[in-house]
Amino acid sequence: MLSKKTQYGLKALGYLAAKYGEGPVLISEIALRKKIPIKFLESILLQLKNKGVLDSKKGKGGGYFL
């Protein structure tokens, strides 16, 4: 059985994959669409970014992307 952290990470990655090529996606959008607690999602996405799975852009028009 997968942990909640893993399940949420896979849901977020799936959402980002579906949005591939459309630019960065806000954490709040992922959290809302996939029903993931935003604070937990922030931690998960930061870990994925630090491991090189995701990248991010700061500022206006920023967010996470593959």
C-alpha positions in Angstrom: 0.0 0.0 0.0 1.2 3.5 -0.9 1.5 6.2 1.7 -0.7 9.3 1.5 2.4 11.3 0.6 3.1 9.0 -2.3 -0.5 9.0 -3.5 -0.7 12.8 -3.4 2.7 13.1 -5.2 1.5 10.8 -8.0 -1.8 12.7 -8.3 0.1 16.0 -8.5 2.5 14.6 -11.1 -0.4 13.3 -13.1 -2.0 16.8 -13.1 1.3 18.4 -14.1 1.7 15.9 -16.9 -1.8 16.7 -18.2 -0.8 20.5 -18.2 2.6 19.9 -19.8 3.5 22.6 -22.2 0.9 25.1 -20.8 3.4 26.8 -18.5 3.8 26.7 -14.7 0.9 25.5 -12.5 0.1 27.1 -9.2 0.1 24.9 -6.1 -3.3 26.2 -5.2 -4.7 25.0 -8.5 -3.3 21.5 -8.1 -4.5 21.3 -4.5 -8.0 22.4 -5.5 -8.4 20.1 -8.5 -6.9 17.1 -6.8 -8.2 17.7 -3.3 -4.9 17.7 -1.6 -4.1 19.7 1.5 -2.1 22.7 0.3 0.5 22.7 3.1 1.2 19.0 2.6 1.4 19.5 -1.2 3.9 22.3 -0.8 6.2 19.9 1.1 5.8 17.2 -1.5 6.4 19.4 -4.5 9.5 20.9 -2.9 10.9 17.5 -2.3 10.2 16.5 -5.9 11.9 19.8 -7.1 15.0 19.1 -4.9 15.3 15.6 -6.5 15.1 17.1 -10.0 11.7 15.6 -10.9 10.0 19.0 -11.2 11.1 22.6 -11.8 9.5 25.8 -10.6 9.3 29.5 -11.6 8.9 32.2 -9.0 6.9 35.4 -9.3 4.0 36.4 -11.5 3.1 33.5 -13.8 5.1 31.2 -11.6 4.4 27.7 -10.3 5.6 24.1 -10.8 6.1 22.3 -14.1 7.7 19.1 -15.5 
